[in-house]
Structures are given as C-alpha cells and as structure tokens.
Amino acid sequence: MNEAEFHQHVTRILLRIEQAVEDSGVDIDFENAADILTLEFTNGSKIIINKQSAAHQIWVAARAGGFHYSFDAAKNQWINDQGGEELFAQLSRLASEQAGVRVSLA
C-alpha cells in the first residue's frame, strides 16, 4: 500500500476503534489528536494507539507492553508482528485487562 492509502486506512481503523469503544458500554474515555488515539480507563491507566508512517505500522502501548501491527493484505487485517494476534482481538484483551471487565472491541 502506498503512503496515501496507508494514512487513509489507519484513519478508518482509528475511527473504527473509537466506535467500538463507544459501542462496548464500558466507561472508557478516548481522545484522538494528530492520529494518536488515547484510551483512558477509570483507574487512570491508558492504551495509546498511533500510526508509524515510516514503518507503515500501527503501534499500541499498554500496561502489558508495546505492540507493532503490520497490514496483512491476504487476511485484510492488522497483525501483531511479535505474536501474530489480530489488532482488534488483542485490543479487546488489553482493554479488558486494564478496565477490569470484559471489553469487546471486535
């Protein structure tokens, strides 16, 4: 994917995450500033999701660590480079851990 396609795709993904947070029914605040999406939980912990243009990746920072996702065109999914987990599945797990309740962002 070229640079313009990457930026458009990540913008759509960040909006999709925002909508999933709203739809989850869990008390999670979020803010998107300059393509950095911050999820803040009632206990004060955060998950930060941002694009890394040079690498054409999405990066996630959470209490559990940092994760890098590359787009797999064959699967049409963002996949964690380190463990192979799909972005929304892993975000759901990470958010659940930090919220203390089950959070589904898929």
C-alpha positions as CSV (number, residue, x, y, z in Angstrom):
1,M,0.0,0.0,0.0
2,N,1.3,3.5,-0.8
3,E,1.6,6.3,1.7
4,A,-1.8,7.9,0.9
5,E,-3.5,4.5,1.2
6,F,-1.8,3.8,4.5
7,H,-2.9,7.1,6.0
8,Q,-6.5,6.6,4.8
9,H,-6.6,3.1,6.1
10,V,-5.2,4.0,9.6
11,T,-7.6,6.9,9.9
12,R,-10.5,4.5,9.2
13,I,-9.1,2.0,11.8
14,L,-8.8,4.7,14.5
15,L,-12.4,5.8,13.8
16,R,-13.5,2.1,14.0
17,I,-11.7,1.7,17.4
18,E,-13.5,4.9,18.7
19,Q,-16.8,3.5,17.6
20,A,-16.1,0.1,19.1
21,V,-15.2,1.8,22.4
22,E,-18.5,3.7,22.4
23,D,-20.4,0.5,21.5
24,S,-18.7,-1.5,24.2
25,G,-20.8,0.1,27.0
26,V,-17.7,0.2,29.2
27,D,-16.6,3.5,30.8
28,I,-13.6,4.3,28.7
29,D,-12.7,7.9,27.7
30,F,-10.9,8.5,24.4
31,E,-9.2,11.3,22.6
32,N,-7.8,11.4,19.1
33,A,-5.2,14.1,18.5
34,A,-3.0,14.1,15.4
35,D,-3.7,10.4,14.7
36,I,-2.8,9.4,18.3
37,L,-5.7,7.7,19.9
38,T,-5.6,7.5,23.7
39,L,-8.0,5.3,25.6
40,E,-8.2,6.2,29.3
41,F,-9.7,3.9,31.9
42,T,-11.4,4.7,35.2
43,N,-8.3,3.5,37.1
44,G,-6.1,6.1,35.3
45,S,-4.3,3.6,33.0
46,K,-4.1,4.3,29.3
47,I,-3.7,2.5,26.0
48,I,-2.2,4.6,23.2
49,I,-2.6,3.7,19.6
50,N,-0.8,5.5,16.8
51,K,0.4,5.2,13.3
52,Q,4.1,4.8,12.4
53,S,4.3,6.2,8.9
54,A,7.9,5.3,8.2
55,A,7.2,1.6,9.0
56,H,3.6,1.6,7.7
57,Q,2.6,0.1,11.1
58,I,0.1,0.7,13.9
59,W,1.8,0.8,17.3
60,V,0.0,0.2,20.6
61,A,1.3,1.0,24.1
62,A,-0.5,-0.6,27.0
63,R,0.4,-1.7,30.6
64,A,1.2,-5.1,29.1
65,G,3.8,-3.7,26.8
66,G,4.3,-2.3,23.3
67,F,3.0,-3.9,20.2
68,H,3.6,-3.4,16.4
69,Y,1.0,-4.3,13.8
70,S,1.5,-4.6,10.1
71,F,-1.2,-4.9,7.5
72,D,-1.7,-8.4,6.1
73,A,-3.4,-7.9,2.7
74,A,-4.3,-11.5,2.3
75,K,-6.2,-11.5,5.6
76,N,-7.3,-7.9,5.3
77,Q,-6.2,-7.5,9.0
78,W,-3.6,-5.7,11.1
79,I,-1.4,-8.5,12.6
80,N,0.9,-8.2,15.6
81,D,4.5,-8.7,14.4
82,Q,5.6,-10.3,17.6
83,G,2.8,-12.7,18.3
84,G,0.5,-12.9,15.3
85,E,-2.6,-11.7,17.1
86,E,-5.1,-9.6,15.2
87,L,-5.3,-5.9,16.3
88,F,-9.0,-5.8,17.4
89,A,-8.7,-9.1,19.3
90,Q,-5.6,-8.0,21.1
91,L,-7.1,-4.5,21.9
92,S,-10.1,-6.2,23.3
93,R,-7.9,-8.4,25.6
94,L,-5.7,-5.4,26.6
95,A,-8.7,-3.2,27.3
96,S,-10.3,-5.9,29.4
97,E,-7.2,-6.3,31.5
98,Q,-7.0,-2.6,32.1
99,A,-10.7,-2.0,32.6
100,G,-11.1,-5.0,35.0
101,V,-14.2,-6.1,33.0
102,R,-14.8,-7.8,29.7
103,V,-14.4,-5.3,26.8
104,S,-15.2,-6.3,23.2
105,L,-13.8,-4.1,20.5
106,A,-14.0,-6.6,17.7
